[in-house]
Amino acid sequence: MKHMKKLLIFSLFLLLPLTATAMPTASLTLVTQGGKTVPLKVWVADTFATRKQGMMHRTDWKGYDGMWFDFGDDAPRSMWMKDTPLPLDMLFVDYQGIIRAIVSHTTPYSLETIQPNVSVRYVLEVPAGDSEKHAITTGDRIQWSDTSSAP
């Protein structure tokens, strides 16, 4: 019984990094080719555990504008909406900060693979419709201001 209690406490300790409050944050700026800038406050998912958790089970943005996934290098990336109740726009961004693909209005809870035919280091998830609202297109850029995952 004593070992079971220790195992339960250890298991709960392992789950702590998956909470929204434990996730690091950063400030990003979207810059359109026309020069428009959009400041963003984002969560940063830069570990296996935080990338795996992503936006799953989140029902609101809690004052944040998005989630920034850093995979460490450019490669084809696959995303999905499993256990994600909020519709999203996904911006696929290369190591230089250039948006290479945008997938808009993803379907909540879908198990369909979302994988544009591009190699990217980053994926920025924002509320569905934000890409259109801010007239964001491929070729626009993301700039970093206070994140260690900057190029």
C-alpha positions as CSV (number, residue, x, y, z in Angstrom):
1,M,0.0,0.0,0.0
2,K,2.9,2.4,0.8
3,H,4.4,1.7,-2.6
4,M,1.1,2.4,-4.3
5,K,0.8,5.8,-2.6
6,K,4.4,6.7,-3.7
7,L,3.7,5.6,-7.2
8,L,0.5,7.7,-7.3
9,I,2.3,10.8,-6.0
10,F,5.2,10.3,-8.5
11,S,2.7,9.9,-11.4
12,L,0.9,13.1,-10.4
13,F,4.3,14.9,-10.3
14,L,5.0,13.7,-13.9
15,L,1.8,15.3,-15.1
16,L,2.6,18.8,-13.7
17,P,4.5,20.0,-16.8
18,L,1.4,19.4,-18.9
19,T,-0.6,22.1,-17.1
20,A,-1.1,25.4,-18.8
21,T,0.5,27.3,-16.0
22,A,3.7,25.3,-16.2
23,M,4.0,25.8,-20.0
24,P,6.5,28.6,-20.9
25,T,5.2,31.6,-22.7
26,A,6.6,34.0,-25.3
27,S,5.8,37.1,-27.3
28,L,5.7,36.8,-31.1
29,T,4.9,39.2,-33.9
30,L,3.2,38.3,-37.1
31,V,4.5,40.5,-39.9
32,T,2.6,40.5,-43.2
33,Q,4.3,41.1,-46.5
34,G,2.4,44.5,-46.6
35,G,4.1,45.5,-43.3
36,K,1.1,45.0,-40.9
37,T,2.2,43.7,-37.5
38,V,0.1,41.5,-35.1
39,P,1.6,41.0,-31.6
40,L,0.8,37.6,-30.0
41,K,1.2,36.2,-26.5
42,V,1.6,32.4,-26.9
43,W,2.3,29.3,-24.9
44,V,5.4,27.5,-26.0
45,A,5.3,23.8,-26.6
46,D,9.0,22.9,-27.0
47,T,9.3,19.5,-25.2
48,F,7.9,16.2,-26.3
49,A,5.4,16.3,-23.4
50,T,4.1,19.8,-24.1
51,R,4.0,19.2,-27.9
52,K,2.0,16.0,-27.3
53,Q,-0.5,17.8,-25.0
54,G,-0.8,20.9,-27.2
55,M,-4.3,22.4,-27.1
56,M,-6.0,19.1,-26.1
57,H,-8.8,19.6,-23.5
58,R,-8.5,23.4,-23.5
59,T,-11.8,25.1,-23.7
60,D,-10.6,28.7,-23.9
61,W,-7.5,30.7,-24.6
62,K,-7.1,32.1,-21.1
63,G,-5.7,35.5,-22.4
64,Y,-3.3,33.9,-24.8
65,D,-3.4,34.4,-28.6
66,G,-2.0,31.0,-29.6
67,M,0.4,28.1,-29.0
68,W,3.8,27.9,-30.6
69,F,5.3,24.4,-31.3
70,D,9.0,24.2,-31.7
71,F,10.2,20.9,-33.1
72,G,13.9,21.8,-33.2
73,D,14.5,21.4,-37.0
74,D,12.8,21.7,-40.3
75,A,11.0,18.5,-41.4
76,P,7.5,17.5,-42.6
77,R,5.1,17.9,-39.6
78,S,1.8,16.2,-38.8
79,M,-0.8,17.6,-36.5
80,W,-4.3,16.5,-35.5
81,M,-7.2,17.7,-33.4
82,K,-7.6,14.7,-31.1
83,D,-9.3,15.8,-27.9
84,T,-9.1,19.4,-29.0
85,P,-12.5,21.2,-28.5
86,L,-11.4,24.5,-30.1
87,P,-11.3,25.0,-33.9
88,L,-7.9,26.3,-34.9
89,D,-5.9,27.9,-37.7
90,M,-2.5,26.2,-38.0
91,L,0.4,28.2,-39.5
92,F,3.4,26.0,-40.6
93,V,6.6,28.1,-40.2
94,D,10.1,27.3,-41.3
95,Y,13.4,27.8,-39.3
96,Q,13.7,31.4,-40.7
97,G,10.2,32.4,-39.5
98,I,8.5,32.3,-42.9
99,I,5.0,30.9,-43.0
100,R,5.0,28.1,-45.6
101,A,1.5,26.8,-45.2
102,I,-1.8,27.7,-43.5
103,V,-4.6,25.2,-42.6
104,S,-7.7,27.2,-41.5
105,H,-10.7,26.2,-39.5
106,T,-9.6,22.7,-38.4
107,T,-12.3,20.4,-37.1
108,P,-12.5,19.9,-33.3
109,Y,-11.8,16.4,-32.1
110,S,-10.9,15.2,-35.7
111,L,-8.4,12.3,-36.0
112,E,-7.6,13.3,-39.5
113,T,-3.9,14.0,-40.1
114,I,-3.1,17.6,-41.0
115,Q,0.1,17.6,-42.9
116,P,0.9,20.2,-45.6
117,N,3.5,19.3,-48.1
118,V,6.2,21.5,-46.6
119,S,9.1,21.1,-44.2
120,V,8.9,23.4,-41.1
121,R,10.4,23.7,-37.6
122,Y,7.4,25.5,-36.0
123,V,3.7,25.4,-36.0
124,L,1.6,28.2,-34.6
125,E,-1.9,27.4,-33.6
126,V,-4.3,30.3,-33.3
127,P,-8.1,30.6,-32.9
128,A,-10.0,29.6,-36.1
129,G,-10.5,32.6,-38.3
130,D,-7.5,34.6,-37.1
131,S,-5.5,34.1,-40.3
132,E,-8.4,35.6,-42.3
133,K,-9.1,38.3,-39.8
134,H,-5.5,39.5,-40.0
135,A,-5.0,38.8,-43.7
136,I,-2.2,36.4,-43.0
137,T,-0.8,34.5,-46.1
138,T,2.0,32.2,-46.9
139,G,5.2,34.2,-47.2
140,D,4.4,36.3,-44.1
141,R,6.8,36.1,-41.2
142,I,6.9,35.4,-37.5
143,Q,9.3,37.4,-35.4
144,W,10.4,36.4,-31.9
145,S,11.1,38.7,-29.0
146,D,11.5,36.7,-25.8
147,T,11.7,33.0,-26.5
148,S,14.7,30.7,-26.5
149,S,13.3,29.0,-29.7
150,A,14.2,31.9,-31.9
151,P,16.2,31.2,-35.0
